[in-house]
Amino acid sequence: MGTKETLLAELSVADRSGHLQQVHQHLIDQGLKYKAPSNSQTLLYYVRDSEGKEIGIAALRVRGGTFVFSFPKTYWQRRAMTVTTALAQISVADILEIDPSDPSSKESMRQLRVSSANLECLLRIIGSTINEHAAHAASAA
């Protein structure tokens, strides 16, 4: 088992909600690849553009027993309004503050706690916003 598979298994055990595997599979079904950067406990989901450059589109982590979905800053910061619009139906209580002391968190433009109450909405966001932007990023040079 490789590093990313090991981390996925570890995060799946740490995710008390049991939703991590479902979200992971939905991201993979959208055509995203994933990796586990060696310096974090984060799964980064990405596409490659037409020049082969990796573009991080989403990230998953478990923080303190809480399953967290993240919009990586490098891609989404210039698209903040798109993220805000996509998250409009997610409870404000599930939107997490960026913790500047957490190295993984500071790479996020926005992150949310995944719960049973917002899982279906997140899966729709992945199927629409994430999928649309991943397709666009993959075709960009």
Rosetta silent file (secondary structure, phi, psi, omega in degrees, C-alpha in Angstrom):
SEQUENCE: MGTKETLLAELSVADRSGHLQQVHQHLIDQGLKYKAPSNSQTLLYYVRDSEGKEIGIAALRVRGGTFVFSFPKTYWQRRAMTVTTALAQISVADILEIDPSDPSSKESMRQLRVSSANLECLLRIIGSTINEHAAHAASAA
SCORE:     score description
SCORE:     0.000 S_00000001
   1 L     0.000  132.840  179.971    0.000    0.000    0.000 S_00000001
   2 L   -80.544  176.972 -177.730    1.377    3.427   -0.984 S_00000001
   3 H   -59.310  -45.993 -176.683    1.508    6.598    1.071 S_00000001
   4 H   -67.695  -36.764  178.687   -1.771    7.996   -0.223 S_00000001
   5 H   -68.604  -38.179  177.653   -3.626    4.715    0.327 S_00000001
   6 H   -63.353  -46.730  179.276   -2.191    4.437    3.844 S_00000001
   7 H   -63.905  -41.385  177.837   -3.266    7.992    4.694 S_00000001
   8 H   -58.275  -44.032  179.131   -6.728    7.394    3.199 S_00000001
   9 H   -64.261  -43.238  179.231   -7.109    4.319    5.415 S_00000001
  10 H   -63.240  -44.745 -179.967   -5.886    6.228    8.496 S_00000001
  11 H   -66.525  -36.188  179.397   -8.198    9.166    7.835 S_00000001
  12 H   -63.099  -38.373  177.223  -11.121    6.827    7.207 S_00000001
  13 H   -69.285  -40.432 -177.906  -10.598    5.260   10.637 S_00000001
  14 H   -71.811  -23.350 -179.058  -10.215    8.697   12.271 S_00000001
  15 L   -77.385  101.454 -177.132  -13.382   10.032   10.608 S_00000001
  16 L   -67.455  -22.155 -177.812  -16.036    9.234   13.188 S_00000001
  17 L   -77.467  -26.177 -177.416  -18.836   10.236   10.824 S_00000001
  18 L    82.289    4.809 -176.054  -17.998    7.608    8.216 S_00000001
  19 L   -87.407  -15.472 -174.036  -18.493   10.122    5.369 S_00000001
  20 H   -57.826  -46.117 -179.533  -14.858   10.427    4.263 S_00000001
  21 H   -60.867  -38.724 -179.849  -14.948    7.357    2.014 S_00000001
  22 H   -66.334  -44.400  179.057  -18.151    8.560    0.337 S_00000001
  23 H   -67.749  -42.928  177.539  -16.741   12.026   -0.382 S_00000001
  24 H   -54.973  -50.427 -177.815  -13.412   10.535   -1.502 S_00000001
  25 H   -62.662  -37.575  179.692  -15.170    8.239   -3.978 S_00000001
  26 H   -65.828  -38.762  176.358  -17.303   11.096   -5.315 S_00000001
  27 H   -64.837  -42.597  178.281  -14.167   13.186   -5.972 S_00000001
  28 H   -63.672  -40.655  178.925  -12.535   10.227   -7.753 S_00000001
  29 H   -62.772  -23.071  177.591  -15.727    9.703   -9.790 S_00000001
  30 L   -82.036   -0.397  178.160  -15.355   13.322  -11.019 S_00000001
  31 L    93.536    7.005  179.434  -12.006   12.336  -12.554 S_00000001
  32 L   -79.052  145.558  171.695   -9.776   13.860   -9.884 S_00000001
  33 E   -96.126  164.939  177.081   -6.504   12.198   -8.902 S_00000001
  34 E  -140.913  158.123  177.453   -5.239   12.369   -5.353 S_00000001
  35 E  -147.681  168.000  178.331   -2.004   12.365   -3.446 S_00000001
  36 L  -121.960   94.730  178.090   -0.788   12.651    0.109 S_00000001
  37 L   -54.699  136.549 -173.051    1.834   15.384    0.395 S_00000001
  38 L   -64.588  -20.154 -176.184    4.531   14.125    2.741 S_00000001
  39 L   -95.439   12.903 -178.467    4.424   17.206    4.947 S_00000001
  40 L  -150.393  169.052  174.679    0.751   16.978    5.941 S_00000001
  41 L  -103.968   45.951 -173.871   -2.072   14.691    6.985 S_00000001
  42 L  -124.800  140.486  169.636   -4.106   15.869    4.005 S_00000001
  43 E   -96.664  122.968 -179.594   -5.346   14.200    0.849 S_00000001
  44 E  -105.217  126.275 -179.818   -5.053   16.643   -2.043 S_00000001
  45 E  -103.243  131.943 -171.049   -7.308   16.108   -5.081 S_00000001
  46 E  -145.275  166.169  168.727   -6.029   17.542   -8.335 S_00000001
  47 E  -125.796  165.183  174.136   -6.167   17.636  -12.115 S_00000001
  48 E  -109.140  136.638  176.897   -3.358   18.277  -14.542 S_00000001
  49 L   -78.646 -178.553 -175.190   -3.590   21.127  -17.015 S_00000001
  50 L   -64.565  -15.325  177.790   -2.647   20.746  -20.680 S_00000001
  51 L   -99.748    3.888  177.675    0.992   21.371  -19.772 S_00000001
  52 L    89.179    2.587 -179.947    1.020   18.682  -17.084 S_00000001
  53 L   -76.075  134.735  177.123    0.969   21.058  -14.092 S_00000001
  54 E   -75.758  134.929  177.326   -0.968   19.802  -11.054 S_00000001
  55 E  -124.521  111.093  179.410   -3.839   22.014   -9.947 S_00000001
  56 E   -71.918  123.426 -175.133   -5.216   21.299   -6.474 S_00000001
  57 E  -109.278  -30.639 -178.392   -9.000   21.504   -6.529 S_00000001
  58 E  -153.707  160.990  176.681  -10.038   19.959   -3.184 S_00000001
  59 E  -146.959  150.564  177.206   -8.546   18.513   -0.025 S_00000001
  60 E  -127.276  143.644  173.941   -9.700   16.249    2.784 S_00000001
  61 E  -155.829  162.919  171.407   -8.377   15.895    6.305 S_00000001
  62 E  -115.585  124.581 -178.538   -9.542   14.840    9.730 S_00000001
  63 E  -124.457  113.998  179.604   -8.838   17.388   12.433 S_00000001
  64 L    58.813   36.986 -179.461   -9.623   16.489   16.035 S_00000001
  65 L    81.786    0.091 -179.696  -12.067   13.783   14.971 S_00000001
  66 E  -104.585  129.853  177.815  -13.831   16.178   12.603 S_00000001
  67 E   -80.038  125.594 -174.656  -13.912   15.461    8.884 S_00000001
  68 E  -121.407  131.492  172.678  -12.915   18.609    6.968 S_00000001
  69 E  -104.401  134.634 -174.692  -13.367   19.446    3.270 S_00000001
  70 E  -127.756  144.677  172.373  -11.067   22.177    2.010 S_00000001
  71 E  -101.528  105.794 -177.188  -10.881   24.474   -1.005 S_00000001
  72 E   -57.338  133.921 -175.361   -7.115   24.901   -1.671 S_00000001
  73 H   -60.199  -40.325 -174.443   -6.074   28.538   -1.630 S_00000001
  74 H   -59.243  -33.425  178.186   -3.812   28.387   -4.692 S_00000001
  75 H   -93.554  -45.030 -167.670   -6.738   27.641   -6.998 S_00000001
  76 H   -87.403  -15.975 -176.746   -9.787   29.049   -5.211 S_00000001
  77 H   -57.623  -40.065  178.389   -8.544   32.347   -3.788 S_00000001
  78 H   -77.234   -4.743 -178.618   -9.161   34.113   -7.126 S_00000001
  79 H  -122.559   33.679 -174.146  -12.545   32.397   -7.277 S_00000001
  80 H   -57.433  -38.685 -178.993  -13.731   33.242   -3.767 S_00000001
  81 H   -65.084  -36.064  177.201  -17.196   34.345   -4.912 S_00000001
  82 H   -61.840  -43.880  179.149  -17.745   30.961   -6.593 S_00000001
  83 H   -65.761  -44.849  179.259  -16.924   29.196   -3.321 S_00000001
  84 H   -58.586  -44.009  178.580  -19.127   31.574   -1.325 S_00000001
  85 H   -64.259  -43.753 -179.429  -22.025   30.921   -3.706 S_00000001
  86 H   -62.893  -36.870 -176.805  -21.466   27.152   -3.608 S_00000001
  87 H   -88.368    4.487 -176.152  -21.412   27.134    0.193 S_00000001
  88 H   -58.806  -28.118 -178.496  -24.492   29.342    0.581 S_00000001
  89 H   -95.435    3.145  175.980  -26.650   26.365    1.527 S_00000001
  90 L   -89.664  137.421  178.717  -24.165   25.017    4.085 S_00000001
  91 L   -57.877  135.527  178.321  -24.851   26.026    7.679 S_00000001
  92 H   -56.159  -31.619  179.444  -22.591   28.854    8.825 S_00000001
  93 H   -64.121  -22.689 -179.916  -21.824   26.704   11.881 S_00000001
  94 H   -91.198   -8.841  176.284  -20.133   24.174    9.562 S_00000001
  95 E   -82.275  122.278 -175.067  -17.854   26.758    7.902 S_00000001
  96 E   -96.176  143.636  173.960  -14.540   26.592    9.768 S_00000001
  97 L   -71.034  147.365  175.528  -12.189   29.445   10.453 S_00000001
  98 L   -76.666  126.269  179.899   -8.723   29.126    8.948 S_00000001
  99 L   -96.794  105.850 -176.643   -6.256   28.375   11.748 S_00000001
 100 L   -62.567  -18.320  178.395   -2.971   30.126   10.882 S_00000001
 101 L   -83.910  -11.657  179.239   -1.087   27.863   13.313 S_00000001
 102 L   -96.780  112.557 -177.150   -2.183   24.736   11.409 S_00000001
 103 L   -55.508  -38.365  179.224    0.064   24.273    8.337 S_00000001
 104 L   -69.114  -40.983 -177.643   -2.649   22.354    6.438 S_00000001
 105 H   -65.238  -38.898 -176.024   -5.336   24.863    7.298 S_00000001
 106 H   -69.126  -11.867  175.498   -3.360   27.888    6.144 S_00000001
 107 H   -86.433   -0.936 -176.798   -3.234   26.403    2.635 S_00000001
 108 E   -97.388  141.160  172.060   -7.040   26.549    2.504 S_00000001
 109 E   -83.637  -40.074  178.533   -9.138   29.342    1.093 S_00000001
 110 E  -153.529  145.243  176.411  -12.254   27.971    2.821 S_00000001
 111 E  -140.110  153.691  179.823  -12.987   24.794    4.757 S_00000001
 112 E  -138.220  148.585  174.655  -16.056   23.148    6.147 S_00000001
 113 E   -77.317  127.744  178.902  -16.906   20.532    8.681 S_00000001
 114 L   -90.841  127.391 -178.872  -18.616   17.654    6.923 S_00000001
 115 L  -134.446  168.520  176.466  -21.670   16.427    8.776 S_00000001
 116 L   -58.906  -33.288 -177.998  -24.704   14.289    8.099 S_00000001
 117 L   -68.995  -28.660 -176.787  -26.686   17.524    7.775 S_00000001
 118 L  -115.898    3.809 -176.863  -24.557   18.882    4.909 S_00000001
 119 H   -57.523  -49.209 -177.785  -23.230   15.730    3.213 S_00000001
 120 H   -62.611  -39.274  177.732  -25.772   15.702    0.372 S_00000001
 121 H   -64.290  -43.065  177.924  -25.201   19.404   -0.286 S_00000001
 122 H   -61.916  -42.563  178.602  -21.417   18.842   -0.378 S_00000001
 123 H   -61.832  -35.856  175.603  -21.830   15.967   -2.834 S_00000001
 124 H   -67.464  -40.317  177.824  -23.885   18.291   -5.079 S_00000001
 125 H   -61.698  -41.982  178.046  -21.152   20.960   -4.819 S_00000001
 126 H   -63.495  -44.554 -178.566  -18.569   18.359   -5.849 S_00000001
 127 H   -68.166  -22.298 -179.093  -20.759   17.204   -8.739 S_00000001
 128 H  -110.266  -76.732 -173.501  -21.291   20.728   -9.998 S_00000001
 129 H   -60.725  -51.341 -178.378  -18.805   23.401   -8.891 S_00000001
 130 H   -63.654  -46.415 -179.323  -15.791   21.150   -8.264 S_00000001
 131 H   -60.767  -45.774 -179.854  -16.447   19.096  -11.396 S_00000001
 132 H   -61.035  -45.954 -178.335  -16.920   22.198  -13.580 S_00000001
 133 H   -71.744  -34.066  176.927  -13.738   23.853  -12.323 S_00000001
 134 H   -64.208  -42.416  178.917  -11.719   20.652  -12.555 S_00000001
 135 H   -64.408  -42.597  179.278  -12.747   20.260  -16.211 S_00000001
 136 H   -64.591  -46.075 -179.400  -11.900   23.894  -16.915 S_00000001
 137 H   -63.868  -36.444 -179.110   -8.534   23.688  -15.121 S_00000001
 138 H   -68.115  -27.655 -179.513   -7.644   20.484  -16.950 S_00000001
 139 H   -91.665   -7.959 -178.038   -8.193   22.151  -20.315 S_00000001
 140 L   -79.820  151.735  177.480   -6.286   25.338  -19.402 S_00000001
 141 L  -104.936    0.000    0.000   -2.720   25.945  -20.465 S_00000001
